[in-house]
C-alpha cells in the first residue's frame, strides 16, 4: 500500500507571520452522500478550522436569501448543527456562503444594481444570522462581469455598512486570474472586505493532456504564458499587486483533484495524452474529478509522483490519473502564505478530507495545514 502523503522534511520560513486563518468550506450536501462519503456537521472538527463557510444558499429576485435544501438545511438542522460547533470552539466563526459555481449570475447582477435589493439582502442576512447564530456572509459570485465591477463594490459596501455595527463579517470567493472574468476593483474590495478567498485551483481540468489542478508554481516545461498565469503564485501576486491587503487574502487549497483516463497507461507523466476525463467518484459524482477521500479509498495501489517545481503531486493507477493536493503540497502552500504574509488558507472543501484514515491519519490534510501554520 502506498503512502499518499510521502511527507518530506520541509524547512519552514523563520520569519514571523500573521498567517492564522483556516477557512473551511463545507459542502452541506455531503450529508446525503452514501457510505463512507457521508459527512454530517458533527464530523467537522472545529478545532482545525477558524472559519466554517456553509455552502450554499441562493438568492431570490427580491434580494432575499433562498434556502436550496430545506430538508437538509432546516428540517435536519444543518444550519443549527454547524453553528453549534461554536460551543466546542468559541473562537470559531460560522458564515453562510451564497452562490457557488452553479448559481445564476444574473440574479447577483440584478441585486447588485438595485439599492433597494442590496438593502433587502443585508437585512435578510442579519435576520438569518440572528436566527441561526451565524457570524457573516460569504459572497461566492462566479463571476461579476465587466459591467458589474462597480455594482459589485456597491453590493459589498452595503453589506459591510449593515454588518459592521453588529460585528458580522463580509467575505468573498474570487477568481484566481481576475482579467479572465472581466476584472475586479481589487483595491476597493480590499477596503471593504474582511477576507478575500482566492480560488487557486481548477487551473487545468479534465480535458486535453494530464495537468495539475492546483500547482503552487509554474512547471519548468510549461509555456511562458502558463507559468505567468495558471498557478497559485501567479494568482496571489496578481491580487497583491492589484492592491489587496495581504492580511485579507487567503490562498486556496483543494481537497480534490482533476482526473483523466490515460490513452496509454505506460505514458503516465505530466502532459500525457488522454482518452477522456475520469469517471465520476462514488461519493462526489462529478465527471473528471475525485475527492481526496475517494483517491485514498479507491486507489490504494496507485503510484504518487511529487513535482518539485510545481510543489504538487500526481497519482497514476493503470489508466487512471489525477493531479491533486496532499499533505506535502498543502504544507508548501502554508509556507507560501507565510512568505507573503497572507491571512491564511481556505479549503474547498473539508468533507473530502480523509475522514476515515484510508491514507493514514484521519483528517490528514487539515491536520497537516494546522501543523504547518503552528510551526516556527
N, C-alpha and C positions, 0 to 999 in steps of 0.2 A: 504493500500500500504506500502510495507516495505521500509526501508532506507538501500540501498546497502552499504552505507559507514559506518553508525553507528559509527562515529568518536569519539573515546575516547580522553581524555586529555593525550597527550604523553609528557613526560619530555624530552626536548631536551638536547643534550650534551652541557655543559657550556664551554668546551674548544674552543679556537679559531680554525677556519677551513678555508681552501682554497677551499672548495667544492663550485664551482660556475658554473659548466657547465651542461646544459640540452640539450642533443644531441637528436634531434627529427628525427627519420627515417620517411619518407613519402612514402608510397606505392602508386606510381603515378597512378596505375590502378584503384584506388578508384574513380577517376574522372568519370569512366564509370559505376559505380555501380548504381542500381536502387533506387528510392525513397529516404528515409532518410539515406541510406548508401552512397549516392553520396557525395564526398568530393573533392573539387577542390582547386587549390593553394591558392585562395583568402580566403579559410576557415582556413588556417593556421594563428594562432595568433603569429606573430614574436616577440612579447614582452615576450612570455612564453618559448622561445627556444633561446639558444645561438648559436646552430648549427642546420641546416636542411640538412639531408642527403637524396638526391633524389634517390629513388630506382626504377629500376635498369637499368644500361647499361650492355651489354655483351662485349665479346672480339672476334675479328676476329683472324684467324690463323696467320695473319701477324703482330699481336701485336697492331692493331688499335682498337679503341672503336667501338662497334656495337650498334646502336640505335635499340631498340627492338620494339618500338611502335611509328613509325614515325607520325601517325595521332595525337596521344595524346601528344607526346613529342615535336614535331616540328610544325605540321600544326595547332594544337590547342594551341600552345605556352606554353606547360608545363614547359620547361626549363626556358624561359624568364619570365614567370609569377611567378615562385618561386624565381628567383634571384631578381625580382622587389620588393620583400618583404624587401630588404635591404634599400629601400627608407623610410620605416617606422621605422626600427631599423638598423641604420648604423653600429652597432656593430655585427650584425648577420653574421655568416659565413655559406655559402651555398656550399655543397660538392656534387659531383656525386658519388654514390655508385655503384661499378661494381661487378657483380657476383650474389650472393644470393644462396639460398638452391637448386634452380633448375638449376643452371649454370653447364656447362661442366667443371669438374675439370681438364680434360686432356688438355684443351686449356690453362689454367693457368700454368700447369706444363711445357708445351712446350714453352710458352713465357718466363717463369722464367728461363729456362735453356739456353736461347739464348741471348747473349749480344746485338745482333742487334735488336731482337724483344723487348727486355726491353727498349732500347733506342727509338724504334718506339712508344711504348706505352707512354713513358714520353713526347715525342714531340707532339704526337697527343692529349694527355690530356691537355697540355698547350694551344694548339690551341683551344680546346674545352672551357677551362676556359676563354680565351680572347674573344671568340665568344659570350658566354652566361653569362659572368660576374659571374663565379663561383670561389670558393676560395680553391678548393683542391679536392683530390681523396680519397675515402674510399674503401679499398680493402676487399671485402667480399668473400674470397676464402674459401669455405666449402667442404673440408679442405685440406691443404697441407698434403700429406702422409709422411711417414718416410723418403722416398727418396727425398723429396722436402725441407727438413729443411734448407739446405744451400742455395739452389737456391731461396727459399722464401726470405731469407735475401738479396740475390743479387738483387732481384726484388725491394724490399722496398728501398734498398740503392740507386739504380739507380734513382728511383722516387724522393727520398729525395734530392739527389745531383742536379737534374734538377730543382726541385721546389723551394728549399730554397732561391736561389738568388732573386726569384720573389715573395717570401712571400707566396707561396702556401703550403697547408697542406697535409700531408700523414697520414691517419688513417686506422685502420683495425677493423673488427669484428672477434672475435676468439671464439673457442670452450671453454666451461666453464671448462672442465676437459681435459687438454692437452694430457695426455697419452692415452686417448681413441681414438685419431685420429692420433697417430703416433708421437706426441710431437712437441714442438716448441723450438727454441733457444730464450728463454724469455729475457735474458739479452741483447742479440744483438738487438732484436726487440725494447726494451726499449730505447736503444741508438739512434735508427734511427727515431722512430715514434713520432708523436705529440700526438696521443691518441690511446689507446687500449680499445675497447669496448668488455667487457667480457659478452658473451651471457648466463646470469644466468637465463635461463628459459628452457622450454622443458625437465625438469628433469624427468618428467613422462608424458606419452602421453596416448592416448585413447585406450589402451589395458590392459587386466588384471583388477585388482580391482581399485577402485577410489583412486586417488592420486593427490597431488598438482603439479601445473605447475611450480611455481617459489617460493618455500619456502626459507625464509631467513636463517633458521637454520634447523637442523635435528629434527625429531619428537621423542618424548620420547618412542614411541612404535616401532620405526624403528630398523632394524638391525644395528650393529655397522658399517658395511661397508657403508650402505646407509647414515648414519649420517656423515660419514667422507668424502663422495664424492658427493652426489646428493642434494646439496643446495647451495645457493649463498655464504654463509660464507665460506664453504669449497673451492669453486672455487676461490674466491678472495684471500684467504690465499695461495692457491697453486700458483697463479700468483705472488703475492708479495714475497713469499718465493723463487720463481724461479728467482728473480732478476728484476722484473718490478718496475719502479719508481711509487709509489702510485699516484703522481700528473699527471701521464699519463694514469691512469686506471679509467674506468667508469663502474659502476655496471649496470646491465640491469634491466629494468622494463617492464613488459609485459602488454600491453593494450588489452589482450585477455586471454582466458583460455582454458584448455582442458576439454572435455565433455564426459559423459558416459550416457547410459541408464541402470538404476538400474535393477537388477534381481528381487528385492523385494523392492517396494517403502517404506516399513516400516523399511528396513535396509539401512539407508542413511548416515551413518557416513563415516569417512576416512577408507580406505581399505575394503569397502563394495563390495560384488560380483556384477558383471555387466553382462548384456546381449550382449552389443555391444558398440562401440563408439557412441557418439551423432550424430544426423543428421546435415548436413551442414547448416550453417546460411543463412538466406535470402539474406544477403549482401556479406558476406565473402566467402561463398560457399566452405568451407573446412570441410570434414568429421572429426568429433572428436574435433572441436574447434569452439568457438564463440568469436567475438569481444565484448569488454565491452559494446559498444553501443547496440549490439543485446541482451545482457543479460538485460540491463536496459529497453529496449523497449518490449521484448517478454516474460520476466519472472518477471513481476512486483509483483507477489504474492508469489515469492519464499522465502524460509527461509534461512537467512545468519547465518553461524556459524564462529566465528573468533577463530583460533587456536593460543593460547598464546605461545605455544612452538615454532611453525614454523613461527609465525608472518604473517600469510596469512589467508584469508577466503575461505570458500566454500559455495555453494548455492545448495539447493535441491528444486525441484518443481515437486511433484508427482514422476515419474520415471526419470526425468531429474536431472543430477548432473554436477556441474562444479567447478573446483579449479582455482582460478583467483587472480588478484590483484585488490584492491580497494584503496580508499584514505588513509585509515589507514595503510595498508601494505606498500604502496609506501612511506609514511612518515617514517616508520621504516627503509626502505631501504636508504632513505636520511640520517637519523640519523646514520646508519651504515657507510655510506660513510664519514660522518664527523669523526666518531671514528677512521677510518682507514686513514684519510687524503687523500681521493681519489680526483680525478679531478671532479667527479660528477656522474651523472646518464644518461643513454641513454634509449630511448624508442623505442620498436617495438610494434606498430607503431601508430603515432598520429591520423590517420584518424579513428581509432576505439575508440577514447575517446567519452565521452557522449556529442557529438556536439549539440544535441537538448534538453539536460537537462531533460531527462526522469527520471534520478535518483536524480535530484536536480539542481545543478549548471551546466551551460554549461561549457564544457571542465574541468569538476571537477577534473579529475586525474592530468592533467598538472598544474592546479592551486594549488592543494594540494602539489605537488612536489616543486613548486616555493615558496609557503608559508613556507615550512619546510626548504628549503635552506636559506631563509632570516631570519629565527628565530635564536636567540642567545642561 
